[in-house]
């Protein structure tokens, strides 16, 4: 049965697109999604594969259940200083900030249920952009079936990203760490988000982004302004239970050499026909 590596994150604009390209270019990944795909997408849908790679940012909800039930799944979660995350722009959206601190608080809640699982691997954006080859070695130690083809630091020489990926990356280039600490140039945005969602100092210390609360002194004389975020400020965890059930069903079918997509297609067809018959009888 295929192994599955799923890349997720503490929110949008955290480096999942870049990390996915690093995996695809530099490890022995033989099947992967084009840009994004949920963990509920079956391995079978990719064809005959030894290792399947999928990526979906901010999809940590209920992942602990999947890790507990399915031994062939590894989750790699990228986190980024939430202050840098909320001042980042998407390559296609340059006129407003992309996301807010609500994504960070959602992640913190999920992280408590994931952090101790041996197949949950946490990577800081700041670490893999400043020391990519060392992080690559750590990943190999934690995911034993991965084999290096190229160094992370040389990924740009081998990567072949699709158009959507290239837009998110802005351009194909060597790994850079210039986005670290950008929040210091956007203090009104930081202050607005703290007032709206609450203090983040404890979590900054937890993930070694700050040693104490002194960083907030930089906000004392900053006037309050209002900013919108491109991503909806309210996060709905739609269909998370359904996603878990579909994922478990997929892996159970594949374990006994059945194609889950064909089975689900048949079920949907029967359900659809039944609905039509019921409507006609009314």
N, C-alpha and C positions, 0 to 999 in steps of 0.2 A: 504494500500500500504506500502511496506517495506520502512524503513528509511535507509538512506545511509550515511556512514561516510567514507570520502576519505582522506587518509594521504599522504601528499606530503612534499616538502622541498625546501630549498634554494640551494640545489645541492646534488650531491652524497656524501656519507660518512658523513652524518649529523645525523644519528641515527634513520632513519625511520624504519629500520628493527627491532631495539630494541623496539621502541615505538609501532609498530604494535603487537609485541609479548606481550607487556604489556596490550594492549587493549584486545587481544584475550584471555589472561589468567585471567585477573582481572576484566573485565566488562561482562555484559550479551550480548555478541556478539554471535549470533547463526549461522551466515554464514560469511565466509571470503575467500579471495583468498589464494592460496597455498603460493605464494611468492610475486609476483607483478601482478597487473592488472590495466588497465586504467579505468578512471571514465566512459568511454563509454561502458564498459562491463555491460550488463543489470542485474538488480536485479533478473529477472526471471531465468537467467542462473544458479543461485545458488539454485534454488528450492524454497520451501515455507519458507520464513524467515521474522522475525520481523525487524531485524537490520543486514545490510550487511556492511562489512568492506573491503575496498580495499586500496591498497598502490601503489603509483608510484612516486618515487623521481623526483624532477625537472620537475613537470608537472603542473606548475602554469599558463601557457598560456591559456587564454580564460576562466579560471575558474569563473571569475566574471560574465560572461554571464549565466553560469549554475546556480550559486547561485541566481542570480536575477530572473531566470525563474522557478526554481524548489525549492519549499519550504521544501521538505523532505531531502535536501542534506546539510551536514555539512562538511566543509573542515578544517582539522587540519594540520597546516604547521609547520614543525620543521626547525629552523634556528640554525646554529652553527657558531662560530667565523670563518670567511672565511679563516683566516690564518691557523687555525687547519685543516680546510676542505682540503686545497690544499697540506698539507703535510701528509695526511692520506693514508694508504695502504689498499687495499681490502684483505680479508682473502685468496683469491685465486690468487692474483697478488701481489707479494712481491718484484719485482725487479724494479718497477717504481712508481712514484706518480700517484694517480688514476685520479685526475681531476684538472682543472685550475680555475683561477678567473673569467673566462668568465661566468661560471655558476652563480656566485654571482651577476654580473652586470645584467644578464638576470632576476634574481629574483627581484632585486631592482626595475626594470621597472614594473614588474607585481604587485609587492607589493603595489604600489601606487594606483592601481585600486581595490585592495582587502581589504586593511587595515581597512576600515570603515564598512565593512559588518558584521552584527551581528552574522552570522553563519560561519565566518572565524575566526579561533582560532590559534593564533601564540604562539608557545612554543619554548623556547630556550633549546637547547641540554644541556647546562651547568646547567640549572635549574632542569630539570627532572632527571639528573644523580646525582645531589648533594642533592636534596630534593624531591624524587619521590612521596612520599605520599601527600605532600602539593600540588604538581602539579595535582595529581589525583583528589583531592578535587575541584580544580579550573575547571578541565575538567567537572566534574559532574555538577557544577553550570551552565556551559555554554551549556551543552548537556543534557537537563533535563530527557530524557528517558533512559539514561545510569544508571545502578545500579551496585554498587560494589560487586564483589564476593570475591576478595582477595585484599590485599594491593599490590601496585606497587613494594614496597621494597621486597616482597616475591614471585615475579612472577616466579623466577627460580625453585621454588618448584612445580609449576603447569604447566609450559609451555611445549608444545610438538611440537617443531619446526620441519619443514621438512628439508631435506638434504641441499637444496639451502640456506635456512635461516640460518641453523647452520654454513655453510661455511662463510656466510657474517658476522655472529656474532663471528666467530672463535671458540667459545665454549659457552656452556650454563653455566652461572655463575651469581652471584649476581650483581646488577647494580654497575658499577664503574665509577669514574670521572677522572681516571688517564690520559685520553687523553686531558684534558684541559691544554692549554698553551704549547703543544708540539711544536708549531711553533718556539719557541725560540731556539730549537735545529736544526733548518733547515733554518737558516737565508739566505744562498745563494738562496734557492728556493723562499723565500719571496721576495727578492730583484728582482730576475728575473721576477716574475709574476707581480710585481708593474710596472716595466719598460715596460712589454709587454702589460698590460691591463689598467694601470692607478692607481691613488691614491685611497685608500679606507678609509681614515681617517674620512671623514664626515659620512659615513655609520657605521663605528665602533662606533662613538659617538652616532649616532642615536639609535643603539641597545645596548648601554651601555657596549661596550667592551673596550672602551678607553674614557678618559676625555679630551685629547688634543693630538696634533700631536707629542708629545715628544717621543712616542714609536719608531718613525722612526730613532731616533739617534742611535739605536742599529745596523742599517744597514750601517752607514756611512763608516766604514772601511772594509766592506765585499766585496770581489772581485766578479765580475759578472761571473756566470756560466750558462750553458744551460742545461735545463731539459725538457724531454718529459713527457706528461701525457698519461695515458692509454686511458682515454675517449677522443674522438675526440675533438680537440681544437675549431672546428667550430660547433656551435649548430644550427641545422636546425629545424625549427618548422614545420615539415612535417605534413600535414593533420590535423592541429589543427581545422580548420573550419569544416572539415568533422567529427571530433571527437565530436564537440559541437552539430552538427545536429543529429548525431546518439544518443547521450546522451539524447537530448530533445525528440527525437522520442521514445526512450525506455520508458522514464518516462510518456510520453503522453499515450502510449499504455497500460502501466501497470495501469495507473489511471482509465482507462475504462475497466480494466480486460481482456486485450488482451496480448498475448505473442509476444513481438517484435521480438524475435529470429526466430520464425516460419514464421512471415510475411517477414522478411528480407531474410530468406532462400528461400522463394517462389519467391521473387523479383529477387534474384540472379539467380535462376534457369531459370526463364523466360528470363532474360537478356542474360544469357549464350546460351540458345536455339536460341534466336534471332540472336546472333552473328554468330552462326554456320550456320543458314539458309542464312544469308547474304553472308557468305564466299562461300557457295555452289552455290549461284546464280551467283557469279562473274566468 
